[in-house]
Amino acid sequence: MSQRTERRGIHVDQSDLLCKKGCGYYGNAAWQGLCSKCWREEYHRVRQKQIQDDWALAEKLQREEEAAYASSQGVQAHPQSSTPQQPQSHTPLGPFSKFEEKKTNEKTRKVTTVKKFFSPSSRTAPKKAESPESKTPSPSVSRHASFDTDQVSKDFVDFLKNLQKPGREIHKQCRVFLMNMSSKKDINADELSECVQDFYQGMADRLMGHFKGSSESVEQVMDQVEKYIMSRLYKSVFCPETTDDEKKDLATQNRIRALHWVTIQMLCVSMDEEIPEVSENVVKAITDIIEMDSKRVPRDKLACVTRCSKHIFSAIRITKKEPASADDFLPALIYIVLKANPPRLQSNIQYITRFCNPSRLMTGEDGYFFTNLCCAAAFIEKLDAQSLNLSPEEFERYMSGQASPRAQTSGGDWGPAAVTASNPVLAQMHHNLELLTELSSRQERLMEAAQSLHADLLSWPAAVEQEVQGVLEKFPLEIKSCTVAAIDDGDVDNDNLPPPLTPQVFAG
């Protein structure tokens, strides 16, 4: 593969991560580059304008229909009054006028429905007359709650007990909100998000007055409120049928699968996976980003993104032996997403965007890391040859599967070391194969030694017997007869000894 000196690379100016309105908060691609605060203001402005335009259109249609109806009634009455003696010649006018009247009434009813839809009264809370219906013990989504949801509810009640009276009011407001949400079956995801965000904002304002401006206490309570609310609404608001989130998930998943050939060198990632600590951090980062889909609360999903990002920063710091920069982080995050291929990535991003506490997405490390994840997902969708320092022909061959950069070992750029370094799984497999090869050679040497010992054991008895026979032949065994003699027969001084004493008997 040819080397090029010009390279666009992967670079995002830090100012591009901020809100386009210049408020200083982090923006989001799902909000057209705005922060949650500016997006809500823009959303309300556009929505109000749309309601006014639709209202004006409804009134215009109603006036036109009323004029058409009055005109048709005048035309119908005129021939009847002028020629009453000839009803036979106007018999077709009767059915036709009834058809026109029916059509006009139908259009008028539609216009009235449109007016009711856009009227403020249709979006207000249920009236007191509907209170018996609102006294249901719990919303439908809580009747089939799992064990985890029940545990979250218990933890939420235990937490609110420390707040005493304000805790009871918070719990009541949350239950009322859940009951109201359970009745909203036909609204789209944006309206669901608007309801939840309005509830967050109202609750935060009341808590701010109660805690007298203590933002830390308010944040703690809001975290528990979010956990309680979203754990019960999760099944109904995550990847709803009214959105194309599932379609986007499949498109992103297929896109990442098609980019399986992208290596760590192509993305200019400052990580050396041959270092054990770096490889360990890469595996942890992949695990965290995959684990995001198993969480139910937006804050918990956001925590997975934060842990993943911190592991990436650690891997870069170990490799470079210096603190990682923002320019190093985004390519590494793209690499991790490509290798992990997280399940339902787009749905999880949209879920966090719609229902997370907006203060977490606007500031802090959670907001910064999540904004970079959105940038990484957008970059993967638009990944091209120039960003990978490839020619268009090479990029198309790799995408179609006709060629693979891992097979091009002649240039030295994509050799076995580069292949294993680009994929931690392949690196682990390569390491395991090396261990198995070494173990196999050791086993072969052990088997050879065992066979040699077995042969030695078989030949040892014959060798010992032969050696014994040789000794016996060289030194034959002679058995001599011997006579028993006294112990002092061989003593030459026995003759000079006095005679032995004889026993004497003394008479008493």
HULINCOR-V663136 format. One record per backbone hydrogen bond with DSSP energy under -0.5 kcal/mol. NH is the residue of the N-H (numbers start at 0). CO is the residue of the C=O. E is the energy in kcal/mol with one decimal. If there is no record, write none. Layout:
nh co e
NH CO E
NH CO E
//
This chain:
nh co e
7 385 -0.8
8 385 -0.6
10 8 -0.6
15 12 -1.6
16 12 -0.5
16 13 -1.0
17 14 -0.9
18 24 -3.0
19 32 -1.6
21 18 -1.6
25 361 -2.3
26 16 -2.7
27 33 -1.0
30 27 -1.1
31 28 -1.6
32 27 -2.4
33 27 -0.6
33 30 -1.2
38 34 -2.6
39 35 -2.1
40 36 -1.9
41 37 -2.7
42 38 -3.2
43 39 -2.7
44 40 -2.1
45 41 -2.7
46 42 -2.8
47 43 -2.7
48 44 -2.2
49 45 -2.5
50 46 -2.6
51 47 -2.3
52 48 -2.6
53 49 -2.9
54 50 -2.5
55 51 -2.5
56 52 -2.5
57 53 -2.7
58 54 -2.5
59 55 -2.4
60 56 -2.7
61 57 -2.4
62 58 -2.5
63 59 -2.5
64 60 -2.7
65 61 -2.8
66 62 -2.5
67 63 -2.6
68 64 -2.7
69 65 -2.6
70 66 -2.4
71 67 -2.5
72 68 -2.3
73 69 -2.2
74 70 -2.4
75 71 -2.0
76 72 -2.1
77 73 -1.8
78 74 -1.2
79 75 -0.9
80 76 -1.8
81 77 -1.9
82 78 -1.9
85 82 -0.9
88 85 -0.5
89 86 -1.1
90 87 -1.2
92 89 -1.2
93 89 -0.7
93 90 -0.8
94 90 -0.7
95 91 -1.6
96 92 -2.8
97 93 -2.2
98 94 -2.4
99 95 -2.5
100 96 -2.7
101 97 -2.7
102 98 -2.5
103 99 -2.7
104 100 -2.5
105 101 -2.1
106 102 -2.3
107 103 -2.6
108 104 -2.4
109 105 -2.0
110 106 -2.5
111 107 -2.5
112 108 -2.2
113 109 -2.5
114 110 -2.3
115 111 -2.4
116 112 -2.3
117 113 -1.9
118 114 -0.9
121 118 -1.1
122 119 -1.3
123 120 -0.9
129 126 -1.4
130 127 -2.0
132 129 -0.7
133 129 -1.2
134 130 -0.6
134 131 -0.8
135 132 -0.7
141 138 -1.2
142 138 -0.8
142 139 -0.6
143 139 -0.7
144 141 -1.3
149 145 -2.1
150 146 -2.3
151 147 -2.3
152 148 -2.3
153 149 -2.3
154 150 -2.6
155 151 -2.4
156 152 -2.3
157 153 -2.4
158 154 -2.2
159 155 -2.1
160 156 -1.3
161 157 -0.5
161 158 -0.9
162 159 -1.3
163 159 -0.6
163 160 -0.8
165 162 -1.0
167 163 -1.8
168 164 -1.9
169 165 -2.4
170 166 -2.3
171 167 -2.1
172 168 -2.5
173 169 -2.3
174 170 -2.2
175 171 -2.4
176 172 -2.3
177 173 -2.4
178 174 -2.2
179 175 -2.3
180 176 -2.5
181 177 -1.9
182 178 -0.8
182 179 -0.7
183 180 -1.1
184 182 -1.2
191 187 -2.1
192 188 -2.7
193 189 -2.2
194 190 -2.2
195 191 -2.3
196 192 -2.9
197 193 -2.3
198 194 -2.0
199 195 -2.6
200 196 -2.6
201 197 -2.6
202 198 -2.7
203 199 -2.8
204 200 -2.2
205 201 -2.1
206 202 -2.5
207 203 -2.3
208 204 -1.5
209 205 -1.8
210 206 -3.1
212 207 -2.3
213 210 -0.8
214 212 -1.3
217 213 -2.1
218 214 -2.5
219 215 -1.9
220 216 -2.1
221 217 -2.7
222 218 -2.0
223 219 -1.6
224 220 -2.5
225 221 -2.8
226 222 -2.1
227 223 -2.4
228 224 -2.9
229 225 -2.6
230 226 -1.5
231 227 -0.9
231 228 -0.5
232 228 -1.4
233 229 -1.1
235 232 -0.8
236 232 -1.7
237 233 -2.2
238 236 -0.6
239 236 -0.6
242 239 -1.4
247 243 -2.1
248 244 -2.4
249 245 -2.2
250 246 -2.1
251 247 -2.7
252 248 -2.6
253 249 -2.5
254 250 -2.1
255 251 -2.5
256 252 -2.2
257 253 -2.2
258 254 -1.0
259 256 -1.3
261 258 -1.6
266 262 -1.1
267 264 -0.9
268 263 -2.0
270 268 -1.7
272 270 -0.7
274 271 -1.6
275 273 -0.5
278 274 -2.5
279 275 -2.3
280 276 -1.9
281 277 -2.3
282 278 -2.1
283 279 -2.1
284 280 -2.4
285 281 -2.4
286 282 -2.3
287 283 -2.4
288 284 -2.2
289 285 -1.7
290 286 -2.2
291 287 -0.9
292 289 -1.2
293 290 -1.5
294 291 -1.2
299 296 -0.5
300 296 -2.1
301 297 -2.5
302 298 -1.8
303 299 -1.5
304 300 -1.6
305 301 -2.1
306 302 -2.5
307 303 -2.4
308 304 -2.2
309 305 -2.2
310 306 -2.1
311 307 -1.8
312 308 -2.3
313 309 -2.1
314 310 -2.3
315 311 -2.4
316 312 -2.4
317 313 -2.4
318 314 -1.9
319 315 -2.8
320 316 -1.6
321 316 -0.7
328 324 -1.3
329 325 -1.5
330 326 -0.6
331 327 -1.2
332 328 -2.6
333 329 -2.4
334 330 -2.1
335 331 -2.2
336 332 -2.4
337 333 -2.4
338 334 -2.1
339 335 -2.4
340 336 -2.8
344 341 -0.8
347 343 -2.3
348 344 -2.3
349 345 -2.6
350 346 -2.5
351 347 -2.4
352 348 -2.4
353 349 -2.5
354 350 -2.3
355 351 -1.8
359 356 -1.8
360 356 -0.7
361 357 -1.3
362 358 -1.2
366 362 -1.0
367 363 -1.9
368 364 -2.8
369 365 -2.3
370 366 -2.2
371 367 -1.9
372 368 -1.9
373 369 -2.2
374 370 -1.9
375 371 -2.5
376 372 -2.4
377 373 -2.2
378 374 -2.5
379 375 -2.3
380 376 -1.5
381 377 -1.2
382 379 -0.9
387 383 -0.7
387 384 -0.8
388 385 -1.3
389 384 -2.7
394 390 -2.6
395 391 -2.2
396 392 -2.1
397 393 -2.5
398 394 -2.4
399 395 -2.1
400 396 -0.8
401 396 -1.5
402 396 -1.2
406 403 -1.4
407 404 -1.0
408 406 -1.5
411 408 -0.6
413 407 -0.9
418 414 -2.4
419 415 -2.6
420 416 -2.1
421 417 -1.5
422 418 -0.6
422 419 -0.7
426 419 -0.5
426 422 -2.4
427 423 -2.3
428 424 -2.4
429 425 -2.8
430 426 -2.3
431 427 -2.5
432 428 -2.5
433 429 -2.1
434 430 -2.2
435 431 -2.7
436 432 -2.6
437 433 -2.4
438 434 -2.6
439 435 -2.5
440 436 -2.2
441 437 -2.2
442 438 -2.3
443 439 -2.2
444 440 -2.3
445 441 -2.2
446 442 -2.5
447 443 -2.3
448 444 -2.2
449 445 -2.5
450 446 -2.6
451 447 -2.3
452 448 -2.4
453 449 -2.4
454 450 -2.4
455 451 -2.3
456 452 -2.5
457 453 -2.0
458 454 -2.1
459 455 -1.5
460 456 -0.7
462 458 -2.0
463 459 -2.5
464 460 -2.7
465 461 -2.4
466 462 -2.2
467 463 -2.4
468 464 -2.3
469 465 -2.1
470 466 -2.0
471 467 -2.6
472 468 -2.4
473 469 -2.0
474 470 -2.8
477 475 -0.5
479 477 -0.6
484 482 -0.6
488 485 -1.4
490 487 -1.3
491 489 -0.6
493 490 -1.1
494 491 -0.5
495 492 -0.5
496 493 -1.1
505 503 -0.6
//
